[in-house]
Amino acid sequence: MKSILDNKCNDVLSLLNSRHTVTKIVRRVRVSKATKLTIENKRYCVQKIAKGGLGNAIQAKEELSHSLKINVSADTVRITLKNYGLGALPKVKKPDISDDNAKERLLWCKDRIDWTLDNWKRVIFTDGLRKTRKHGGGRIMICCEISYSKIGWLCKIEGNLNSKLYKSITDDDLEQCIDEMSQKLKLRRDQVIL
């Protein structure tokens, strides 16, 4: 066991005499452990994570051991990164989009880049959503139309959605949505874009 310096011993005794709790005394008198990383090493870790293309603390630890010959644990690197404001974030889920689909979407956007608000007011989007509930019924599927003037009717879809069912739903509900939208925005029926 390490010997305690006299000034630390006196600090502990004076805190005990003033009736402080043990946890408060430990917090006040705690000796900070010397870290293996210097300020320059810490900045190197932060720079490698932020700009150097390293993805996590384990890769930064390996980089430190290879390039600077410093052996530290991944936890030490994590603590250092956290002290500099870098922390772990949950991975953002992205939809699976094929390359062809991404190109089609980009072309669609580029074709409409010069559209004005009046152009977008005439557009009706249709969208479907499927959610799986763990309790109370399993899978739910809904479909809806969305436009500038209103949100269309929400349709609950029973079973699987195929092209015939989707067409029949959009034919019925889309007709109502087009009529209401053309009345609200004072458009002719043929001016509405689907």
GROMACS elastic network, one bead per residue, 0.5 to 0.9 nm:
[ bonds ]
;  ai    aj funct       b0    kb
    4     7     6  0.84141   500
    4     8     6  0.65572   500
    4     9     6  0.64602   500
    5     8     6  0.53604   500
    5     9     6  0.62866   500
    5    10     6  0.87536   500
    6     9     6  0.50025   500
    6    10     6  0.61349   500
    6    11     6  0.85720   500
    7    10     6  0.50685   500
    7    11     6  0.61585   500
    7    12     6  0.87218   500
    8    12     6  0.62764   500
    8    13     6  0.86837   500
    8    29     6  0.69712   500
    9    12     6  0.52223   500
    9    13     6  0.62710   500
    9    14     6  0.86839   500
   10    13     6  0.51009   500
   10    14     6  0.60947   500
   10    15     6  0.85460   500
   11    14     6  0.52618   500
   11    15     6  0.61913   500
   11    16     6  0.86259   500
   11    25     6  0.88209   500
   11    29     6  0.73502   500
   12    15     6  0.51699   500
   12    16     6  0.61482   500
   12    17     6  0.86423   500
   12    25     6  0.66949   500
   12    26     6  0.85866   500
   12    28     6  0.89403   500
   12    29     6  0.70929   500
   13    16     6  0.50472   500
   13    17     6  0.61534   500
   13    18     6  0.86612   500
   14    17     6  0.50524   500
   14    18     6  0.62770   500
   14    19     6  0.88339   500
   15    18     6  0.51011   500
   15    19     6  0.65348   500
   15    20     6  0.57438   500
   15    21     6  0.85044   500
   15    24     6  0.88909   500
   15    25     6  0.65470   500
   16    19     6  0.51389   500
   16    20     6  0.57192   500
   16    21     6  0.76185   500
   16    22     6  0.80324   500
   16    25     6  0.77392   500
   17    20     6  0.76728   500
   20    23     6  0.83149   500
   20    24     6  0.63903   500
   20    25     6  0.65580   500
   21    24     6  0.53616   500
   21    25     6  0.63313   500
   21    26     6  0.87464   500
   22    25     6  0.50309   500
   22    26     6  0.61128   500
   22    27     6  0.86188   500
   23    26     6  0.50990   500
   23    27     6  0.62079   500
   23    28     6  0.86781   500
   24    27     6  0.51241   500
   24    28     6  0.62077   500
   24    29     6  0.85948   500
   25    28     6  0.51789   500
   25    29     6  0.59771   500
   25    30     6  0.80484   500
   26    29     6  0.53494   500
   26    30     6  0.54310   500
   27    30     6  0.54912   500
   28    31     6  0.88542   500
   32    35     6  0.87870   500
   34    37     6  0.87879   500
   35    38     6  0.73916   500
   35    76     6  0.84732   500
   36    41     6  0.89990   500
   36    70     6  0.79025   500
   36    71     6  0.83170   500
   36    72     6  0.70986   500
   36    76     6  0.87751   500
   37    40     6  0.77959   500
   37    41     6  0.54519   500
   37    42     6  0.61582   500
   37    70     6  0.80959   500
   37    72     6  0.81284   500
   37    76     6  0.86128   500
   37    77     6  0.88549   500
   37    80     6  0.88160   500
   38    41     6  0.50699   500
   38    42     6  0.62401   500
   38    43     6  0.86485   500
   39    42     6  0.50591   500
   39    43     6  0.61980   500
   39    44     6  0.85361   500
   40    43     6  0.51139   500
   40    44     6  0.61006   500
   40    45     6  0.87284   500
   41    45     6  0.63154   500
   41    46     6  0.87452   500
   41    64     6  0.81654   500
   41    68     6  0.85536   500
   42    45     6  0.51417   500
   42    46     6  0.63382   500
   42    47     6  0.86147   500
   42    77     6  0.80371   500
   42    80     6  0.64563   500
   42    81     6  0.78621   500
   42    84     6  0.87361   500
   43    46     6  0.50565   500
   43    47     6  0.60062   500
   43    48     6  0.84832   500
   43    84     6  0.87086   500
   44    47     6  0.51076   500
   44    48     6  0.60798   500
   44    49     6  0.86361   500
   44    64     6  0.86444   500
   45    48     6  0.51596   500
   45    49     6  0.62397   500
   45    50     6  0.85373   500
   45    57     6  0.86150   500
   45    60     6  0.61411   500
   45    61     6  0.82759   500
   45    63     6  0.85179   500
   45    64     6  0.77096   500
   45    77     6  0.75021   500
   45    80     6  0.81852   500
   45    81     6  0.74917   500
   46    49     6  0.52231   500
   46    50     6  0.59432   500
   46    51     6  0.82757   500
   46    52     6  0.89724   500
   46    60     6  0.87398   500
   46    80     6  0.81781   500
   46    81     6  0.62384   500
   46    84     6  0.74007   500
   46    86     6  0.79347   500
   47    50     6  0.51040   500
   47    51     6  0.55748   500
   47    52     6  0.63601   500
   48    51     6  0.55490   500
   48    53     6  0.64436   500
   48    54     6  0.59257   500
   48    55     6  0.88991   500
   48    60     6  0.71210   500
   48    63     6  0.86707   500
   49    52     6  0.57120   500
   49    53     6  0.60582   500
   49    55     6  0.62231   500
   49    56     6  0.70108   500
   49    57     6  0.81443   500
   49    59     6  0.88368   500
   49    60     6  0.70811   500
   49    81     6  0.86614   500
   49    86     6  0.87895   500
   50    53     6  0.70466   500
   50    54     6  0.76660   500
   50    55     6  0.87161   500
   50    86     6  0.85705   500
   51    54     6  0.79260   500
   52    55     6  0.89508   500
   54    57     6  0.82341   500
   54    59     6  0.61221   500
   54    60     6  0.64937   500
   54    63     6  0.87863   500
   55    58     6  0.84232   500
   55    59     6  0.67077   500
   55    60     6  0.79719   500
   56    59     6  0.55559   500
   56    60     6  0.64556   500
   56    61     6  0.88401   500
   56    78     6  0.84506   500
   56    88     6  0.82932   500
   57    61     6  0.60565   500
   57    62     6  0.86218   500
   57    74     6  0.56233   500
   57    75     6  0.76703   500
   57    76     6  0.87256   500
   57    77     6  0.57208   500
   57    78     6  0.56111   500
   57    81     6  0.80074   500
   58    61     6  0.50358   500
   58    62     6  0.63094   500
   58    63     6  0.86277   500
   58    73     6  0.83044   500
   58    74     6  0.53097   500
   58    75     6  0.86174   500
   58    77     6  0.79404   500
   58    78     6  0.85720   500
   59    62     6  0.51048   500
   59    63     6  0.61515   500
   59    64     6  0.86575   500
   59    74     6  0.85631   500
   60    64     6  0.61689   500
   60    65     6  0.86746   500
   60    74     6  0.79412   500
   60    77     6  0.72000   500
   61    64     6  0.51201   500
   61    65     6  0.63099   500
   61    66     6  0.87113   500
   61    70     6  0.84869   500
   61    71     6  0.75920   500
   61    72     6  0.65942   500
   61    73     6  0.67752   500
   61    74     6  0.57346   500
   61    76     6  0.86862   500
   61    77     6  0.65277   500
   62    65     6  0.51025   500
   62    66     6  0.61262   500
   62    67     6  0.84945   500
   62    71     6  0.84408   500
   62    72     6  0.89800   500
   62    74     6  0.87443   500
   63    66     6  0.51818   500
   63    67     6  0.58302   500
   63    68     6  0.76598   500
   63    69     6  0.88124   500
   64    67     6  0.55278   500
   64    68     6  0.51624   500
   64    69     6  0.62723   500
   64    70     6  0.56143   500
   64    71     6  0.71601   500
   64    72     6  0.80447   500
   65    68     6  0.57843   500
   65    71     6  0.53242   500
   65    72     6  0.77095   500
   66    69     6  0.55956   500
   66    70     6  0.78509   500
   67    70     6  0.81978   500
   68    71     6  0.88444   500
   72    75     6  0.82378   500
   72    76     6  0.64567   500
   72    77     6  0.74539   500
   73    76     6  0.53325   500
   73    77     6  0.67504   500
   73    78     6  0.88185   500
   74    77     6  0.50977   500
   74    78     6  0.61301   500
   74    79     6  0.86811   500
   75    79     6  0.61167   500
   75    80     6  0.84971   500
   76    79     6  0.52022   500
   76    80     6  0.62093   500
   76    81     6  0.86634   500
   77    80     6  0.50177   500
   77    81     6  0.61233   500
   77    82     6  0.85147   500
   78    81     6  0.51147   500
   78    82     6  0.60415   500
   78    83     6  0.85710   500
   78    86     6  0.86041   500
   78    87     6  0.77207   500
   78    88     6  0.89526   500
   79    82     6  0.50270   500
   79    83     6  0.61284   500
   79    84     6  0.86850   500
   79    87     6  0.89630   500
   80    83     6  0.51476   500
   80    84     6  0.64350   500
   80    85     6  0.88842   500
   80    86     6  0.86159   500
   81    84     6  0.51136   500
   81    85     6  0.64140   500
   81    86     6  0.50477   500
   81    87     6  0.65917   500
   82    85     6  0.50598   500
   82    87     6  0.52453   500
   82    88     6  0.85729   500
   83    86     6  0.73135   500
   83    87     6  0.88072   500
   84    87     6  0.87390   500
   89    92     6  0.85035   500
   90    93     6  0.89745   500
   94    97     6  0.85783   500
   97   100     6  0.82440   500
   97   101     6  0.61879   500
   97   102     6  0.62382   500
   98   101     6  0.51757   500
   98   102     6  0.61323   500
   98   103     6  0.86674   500
   99   102     6  0.50500   500
   99   103     6  0.62252   500
   99   104     6  0.86718   500
  100   103     6  0.51547   500
  100   104     6  0.62549   500
  100   105     6  0.86972   500
  101   104     6  0.50492   500
  101   105     6  0.61795   500
  101   106     6  0.85979   500
  102   105     6  0.51251   500
  102   106     6  0.61584   500
  102   107     6  0.86590   500
  103   106     6  0.50849   500
  103   107     6  0.61761   500
  103   108     6  0.85630   500
  104   107     6  0.51796   500
  104   108     6  0.61446   500
  104   109     6  0.86881   500
  105   108     6  0.50294   500
  105   109     6  0.62470   500
  105   110     6  0.86449   500
  106   109     6  0.51272   500
  106   110     6  0.61436   500
  106   111     6  0.86258   500
  107   110     6  0.50167   500
  107   111     6  0.60995   500
  107   112     6  0.87311   500
  108   111     6  0.52649   500
  108   112     6  0.66130   500
  108   113     6  0.88539   500
  109   112     6  0.52728   500
  109   113     6  0.60509   500
  110   113     6  0.51370   500
  110   114     6  0.83370   500
  111   114     6  0.77400   500
  111   115     6  0.87066   500
  112   115     6  0.53607   500
  113   116     6  0.87289   500
  115   118     6  0.79325   500
  115   119     6  0.58217   500
  115   120     6  0.70608   500
  116   119     6  0.52818   500
  116   120     6  0.66460   500
  116   121     6  0.88483   500
  117   120     6  0.51048   500
  117   121     6  0.61604   500
  118   121     6  0.51043   500
  118   122     6  0.69321   500
  119   122     6  0.56620   500
  119   123     6  0.72753   500
  119   193     6  0.89005   500
  120   123     6  0.53603   500
  120   124     6  0.86711   500
  120   147     6  0.85579   500
  120   148     6  0.73649   500
  120   193     6  0.88411   500
  121   124     6  0.83145   500
  121   147     6  0.70446   500
  121   148     6  0.50852   500
  121   149     6  0.73007   500
  121   185     6  0.80882   500
  121   192     6  0.86635   500
  122   147     6  0.76114   500
  122   148     6  0.74421   500
  122   149     6  0.89634   500
  122   181     6  0.82576   500
  122   182     6  0.83844   500
  122   185     6  0.83343   500
  122   187     6  0.82111   500
  122   191     6  0.68526   500
  122   193     6  0.56778   500
  122   194     6  0.84174   500
  123   146     6  0.85386   500
  123   147     6  0.61054   500
  123   148     6  0.74050   500
  123   192     6  0.61595   500
  123   194     6  0.58630   500
  124   145     6  0.65142   500
  124   146     6  0.56983   500
  124   148     6  0.77517   500
  124   174     6  0.86296   500
  124   177     6  0.83876   500
  124   178     6  0.80284   500
  124   181     6  0.89548   500
  124   192     6  0.74636   500
  124   193     6  0.62908   500
  124   194     6  0.52016   500
  125   144     6  0.84039   500
  125   145     6  0.55543   500
  125   146     6  0.51338   500
  125   147     6  0.63069   500
  125   193     6  0.89408   500
  125   194     6  0.66436   500
  126   143     6  0.73115   500
  126   144     6  0.57390   500
  126   146     6  0.62225   500
  126   147     6  0.88464   500
  126   152     6  0.89251   500
  126   170     6  0.79622   500
  126   174     6  0.86238   500
  126   194     6  0.84240   500
  127   142     6  0.85158   500
  127   143     6  0.57037   500
  127   144     6  0.55742   500
  127   145     6  0.63877   500
  127   146     6  0.78745   500
  128   141     6  0.72509   500
  128   142     6  0.56550   500
  128   144     6  0.64428   500
  128   145     6  0.89122   500
  129   140     6  0.82266   500
  129   141     6  0.56455   500
  129   142     6  0.53958   500
  129   143     6  0.63778   500
  129   144     6  0.88079   500
  130   139     6  0.70112   500
  130   140     6  0.57236   500
  130   142     6  0.65310   500
  130   143     6  0.89003   500
  131   138     6  0.84163   500
  131   139     6  0.57683   500
  131   140     6  0.53520   500
  131   141     6  0.64013   500
  131   142     6  0.87163   500
  132   135     6  0.89978   500
  132   137     6  0.86969   500
  132   138     6  0.55609   500
  132   140     6  0.62100   500
  132   141     6  0.86271   500
  133   136     6  0.69695   500
  133   137     6  0.68532   500
  133   139     6  0.59209   500
  133   140     6  0.74923   500
  134   137     6  0.77343   500
  134   138     6  0.60616   500
  134   139     6  0.84882   500
  135   138     6  0.65592   500
  137   140     6  0.79565   500
  139   159     6  0.89483   500
  140   156     6  0.74873   500
  140   157     6  0.74629   500
  140   158     6  0.78936   500
  140   159     6  0.88218   500
  141   155     6  0.84269   500
  141   156     6  0.59630   500
  141   157     6  0.52710   500
  141   158     6  0.72157   500
  141   159     6  0.82226   500
  141   160     6  0.84360   500
  141   161     6  0.84388   500
  142   154     6  0.66672   500
  142   155     6  0.53662   500
  142   157     6  0.55425   500
  142   158     6  0.88417   500
  143   153     6  0.82839   500
  143   154     6  0.59196   500
  143   155     6  0.51649   500
  143   156     6  0.66753   500
  143   157     6  0.73128   500
  143   166     6  0.86217   500
  143   169     6  0.82857   500
  143   170     6  0.86703   500
  144   151     6  0.75322   500
  144   152     6  0.57836   500
  144   153     6  0.58762   500
  144   155     6  0.63220   500
  144   170     6  0.84795   500
  144   173     6  0.83375   500
  144   174     6  0.89936   500
  145   150     6  0.86243   500
  145   151     6  0.60715   500
  145   153     6  0.68438   500
  145   154     6  0.77916   500
  145   170     6  0.82460   500
  145   173     6  0.79134   500
  145   174     6  0.70544   500
  145   177     6  0.74216   500
  146   149     6  0.83479   500
  146   150     6  0.64323   500
  146   152     6  0.57337   500
  146   153     6  0.89818   500
  146   177     6  0.87181   500
  147   150     6  0.54204   500
  147   151     6  0.60576   500
  147   152     6  0.76892   500
  147   177     6  0.85571   500
  147   181     6  0.78179   500
  148   151     6  0.79926   500
  148   181     6  0.84133   500
  149   180     6  0.87428   500
  149   181     6  0.62146   500
  149   184     6  0.69868   500
  149   185     6  0.72895   500
  150   177     6  0.82482   500
  150   180     6  0.85986   500
  150   181     6  0.73202   500
  151   154     6  0.84806   500
  151   177     6  0.83395   500
  152   173     6  0.74450   500
  152   174     6  0.79080   500
  152   176     6  0.83282   500
  152   177     6  0.59042   500
  153   173     6  0.66510   500
  153   174     6  0.88167   500
  153   176     6  0.87901   500
  153   177     6  0.79263   500
  154   173     6  0.89089   500
  155   169     6  0.78280   500
  155   173     6  0.85348   500
  157   160     6  0.75929   500
  157   161     6  0.72211   500
  157   165     6  0.87819   500
  157   169     6  0.89895   500
  158   161     6  0.80438   500
  160   165     6  0.87681   500
  161   164     6  0.81970   500
  161   165     6  0.61173   500
  161   166     6  0.64234   500
  162   165     6  0.54838   500
  162   166     6  0.61334   500
  162   167     6  0.85982   500
  163   166     6  0.50849   500
  163   167     6  0.59923   500
  163   168     6  0.85769   500
  164   167     6  0.51382   500
  164   168     6  0.61958   500
  164   169     6  0.86548   500
  165   168     6  0.51505   500
  165   169     6  0.61773   500
  165   170     6  0.85956   500
  166   169     6  0.51695   500
  166   170     6  0.60983   500
  166   171     6  0.84293   500
  167   170     6  0.51918   500
  167   171     6  0.58817   500
  167   172     6  0.86321   500
  168   171     6  0.50863   500
  168   172     6  0.63372   500
  168   173     6  0.86489   500
  169   172     6  0.54648   500
  169   173     6  0.60987   500
  169   174     6  0.78139   500
  170   173     6  0.52702   500
  170   175     6  0.77246   500
  171   174     6  0.53506   500
  171   175     6  0.60024   500
  171   176     6  0.88296   500
  172   175     6  0.55842   500
  172   176     6  0.68842   500
  173   176     6  0.52770   500
  173   177     6  0.62013   500
  173   178     6  0.86571   500
  174   178     6  0.59584   500
  174   179     6  0.84737   500
  175   178     6  0.52144   500
  175   179     6  0.62351   500
  175   180     6  0.86967   500
  176   179     6  0.52206   500
  176   180     6  0.62229   500
  176   181     6  0.84968   500
  177   180     6  0.52508   500
  177   181     6  0.59240   500
  177   182     6  0.84592   500
  178   181     6  0.50906   500
  178   182     6  0.59476   500
  178   183     6  0.84889   500
  178   189     6  0.70515   500
  178   192     6  0.70197   500
  179   182     6  0.53512   500
  179   183     6  0.62921   500
  179   184     6  0.87174   500
  179   189     6  0.71167   500
  180   183     6  0.52066   500
  180   184     6  0.61478   500
  180   185     6  0.86415   500
  181   184     6  0.51099   500
  181   185     6  0.60374   500
  181   186     6  0.80030   500
  181   187     6  0.78517   500
  181   189     6  0.88572   500
  181   192     6  0.82256   500
  182   185     6  0.53779   500
  182   186     6  0.54448   500
  182   188     6  0.60463   500
  182   189     6  0.59563   500
  182   191     6  0.81579   500
  182   192     6  0.71776   500
  183   186     6  0.50181   500
  183   187     6  0.65662   500
  183   188     6  0.82037   500
  183   189     6  0.88099   500
  184   187     6  0.78823   500
  187   190     6  0.81111   500
  187   191     6  0.62292   500
  187   192     6  0.74150   500
  188   191     6  0.54276   500
  188   192     6  0.74387   500
  189   192     6  0.59517   500
  190   193     6  0.78955   500
